[in-house]
Amino acid sequence: MTEDFQQNTRDRLYAGMEAAPGDFAFDDSVARVFPDMISRSVPCYCDLVKLMAVLARRFLHPDARCFDLGCSLGAVSAALLGQYRHLGLRVVAVDNSQAMIDRLNQRLAEEVAGGRLQARCEDLTEVDTSGASLLILNLTLQFIAPEQRLALLARLRERLQPGGGLLLAEKVQCANPDAEHLLAEAHAEFKRANGYSELEISRKRAALERVMRLDAPEVHAERLRAAGFTQVVPWFQCLNFMAWAAWA
């Protein structure tokens, strides 16, 4: 790999008076600091990425094709290619942010040049995933309009190869108010411990409110089944972040 995912510019986007107002967007300013932002904002993020690569083995075969949907800078794509190069794995990394795709192509230039990785800037609700053995949605579905989520998952399920599966990770919102308060406060404390100020935490929360719509864990599991996945297995939780494996 061309660059360690954790090494990048320090995230100070919401620290000063120059912080941009409005909704959160995956633009070039975010892409520039994204590795630092995600590692300081999502507990156990690096472990989550590594475990996704471990769980992926269940669905891979020689020359398998994987789609990393909402790939950002390609952390999961890089982990998969690093671990399963011997299988001849090919990864299609898709994001609707051109800034993310441009930086992914720079960071993983060797994989792109070698034909193991193809990066596309596309709308995730329209991408054709035909031929996929593995689908990855790592903190992605929460940015898709709620009314589009079931249709997206159903289409992904329909185009999966026999024996294929989906790995889904999401920030969740608990239906129980006490549980939600506990986890939300712990998450805020996690960010404080990683050097974010109260101003930064508050500003980023406000920027995300209208673009990141969270579901309860039960909603995710029920929706996966409604989309046609008969097996839905939760395999990760760290504070208010969870992950599932799903297959037919």
Secondary structure, 3 states (H helix, E strand, C coil): CCCCCCCCCCCCCCCCCCCCCCCCCCCHHHHHHHHHHHHHHCCCHHHHHHHHHHHHHHHCCCCCEEEEECCCCCHHHHHHHHHCHHHCCEEEEEECCHHHHHHHHHHCHHHHHCCCEEEEECCCCCCCCCCEEEEEEECCHHHCCHHHHHHHHHHHHHHEEEEEEEEEEEEECCCCHHHHHHHHHHHHHHHHHCCCCHHHHHHHHHHHCCCCCCECHHHHHHHHHHCCCCEEEEEEEECCEEEEEEEC
